[in-house]
Amino acid sequence: MSELNFVELDGAVMTALLDRDLARASARAGVPLTDFFLTDSALWLWRYRLGQMADDPARANWCGRLAVCGPGGAGADGAVGAVVVGHGGFHGPPDDRGMVEVGYAVDPAFRRRGYARATLTELLRRAAAAPGVTTVRASIRPDNVASLATVAGFGFTEAGELWDEEDGMETLYEVPAARFLSAS
């Protein structure tokens, strides 16, 4: 796996994705995007994030990033170049107790290669370096074995449950952000 870099997923990219215009979205992002960014769950996410950003423009810096395997990375077809392996970010800025919730997804063509772990590592570093962030939360469906395994090595502890309208019952896991300051 090559070094993982992040590229901003701004409102113009999300709008192009909602229009199902991969060429325009890719041009705006500066990297080639795939149909993974046009799945039903991805389209729901782009619509939701655009609504959040319209309600509170300060959310834009927190909501979306593209996880990009840097130059020299090999794509699913073996081609070399910058390859988008998934997306990650936070559900919004820190709340009144300093908590941010992390979210990420890896394209099925790139799973089981360490990209989820690498994405989470970078998001935890970013959260730890951000002013006002004290806690990072992950909400995971109990049957999502891969995500449970991904967070297991980062010191997350169970903090409760919630019902999510999109995903159903989820278990909440939290970890102090300061734990990742030395990793910055």
Buried (B, 14 or more C-beta within 10 A) or exposed (E): BBEBBBBBBBBEBBBBBBEEBBEBBBBBBEBBBBEBBBEEEBBEBBBBBBEBBEEEEEBBBBBBBBBBBEEEBBBEEEEEEBBBBBBBBBBBBBBEEBBBBBBBBBBEBBBEBBBBBBBBBBBBBBBBEBEEBBBBBBBBBEEEEEBBEBBEEBEBEEBEEEEEEEEEEBBBBBBBBEBBEEEE
